[in-house]
Amino acid sequence: MMQEPETNPTPAPYAAGTGSVPVTPDRDAFERMGYRERLALKREDPAGYAALRHAPGNDR
């Protein structure tokens, strides 16, 4: 009988994100977001992402 490989319930540290995007993000929250959080925001609310991305104070 073949054993099924065990799955690791926790993602690798480099792939782990908090997965928490603020419901109403503000400029400070946007600055604190990591790549995965910003990507989630961009997919869920493209207009809100664009507004925060181009808000004054963004040096990127």
N, C-alpha and C positions, 0 to 999 in steps of 0.2 A: 504494500500500500504506500502511495506517495504522500509525503508530507507537503503541505502547502507552505511556501516561504512566509516567514513572519513579516508583518508590515510594521514599520516604525511609525507610531502615531504622531510623533513630533517632527516637523520639517527641519531640514538642515538649517543651521544658524544663518547662512547667507541668503536663504530663501524665506526665512520667517519674517513676517511683518505683524504688526499689531492687528491689522485688519479693521481698525476702528477709524472711520472717517467721521468727523464731527457732523452733526445734523445741519447746523448752520455755521459753516466755517467762516472765520474772519481772517484777516491778514496775518495775525499772529499764529493762528492755528495752521494756516497754509505754510508758513515758514518752518514750523516744527514737523510737518508731515514728511515721511520718507517717500521713496520712489513708488512703492506699492500703494500707499495711501493716496498719493496724487494721481496715480493711474486709475485707481478705483473711482475717485472723484471725477476725473475726466470722462470716464465711461458712463457714470451715473448722471452727471450734470455738466455737459460740455459748456453751456453758457456760463454757469457759475465758475467753472474752472478757468475759462478765458478771462472772466472779470477779475478773478484773484491773481491770475498769472500776470496780467498787464496793469495791475494796481500800482500806484506810486510806491516807491520804496523797494521794488524788486530789481535787484542788480543783475539777475541772470538773463 
